[in-house]
Amino acid sequence: MTKRGLSHPEHLRMGQVLSGVRDQLLHERVALLNAYPRTGPRAFPAEQLEVAIEALDAARRALENAVFEEHPALAETSDYFPD
């Protein structure tokens, strides 16, 4: 059985949620960078948030490709990467 993928409105909601999560992770990473050294063991949490942000961005890029494949007439780059 082939799975249907997401509807365009579902992609839009997913894009909004993931964009908000990314913004929050970035905000928290900056707070950690301002509170702890940028090197050594105490820098580990901020480094891991950067890894998480990069993974989230990779997922957003893959989902952007999916929305353009599934809904070419409706898809826009702002679906997953709003201004």
VENDAUR-V253162 format. One record per backbone hydrogen bond with DSSP energy under -0.5 kcal/mol. CO is the residue of the C=O (numbers start at 1). NH is the residue of the N-H. Records with the same first field share a line. If there is no record, write none. Layout:
CO: NH, NH
This chain:
7: 11
8: 12
9: 13
10: 14
11: 15
12: 16
13: 17
14: 18
15: 19
16: 20
17: 21
18: 22
19: 23
20: 24
21: 25
22: 26
23: 27
24: 28
25: 29
26: 30
27: 31
28: 32
29: 33
30: 34
31: 35
32: 36
40: 43
41: 44
43: 47
44: 48
45: 49
46: 50
47: 51
48: 52
49: 53
50: 54
51: 55
52: 56
53: 57
54: 58
55: 59
56: 60
57: 61
58: 62
59: 63
60: 64
61: 65
62: 66
63: 67
64: 68
65: 69
66: 70
67: 71
71: 74, 75
76: 79
77: 80, 81
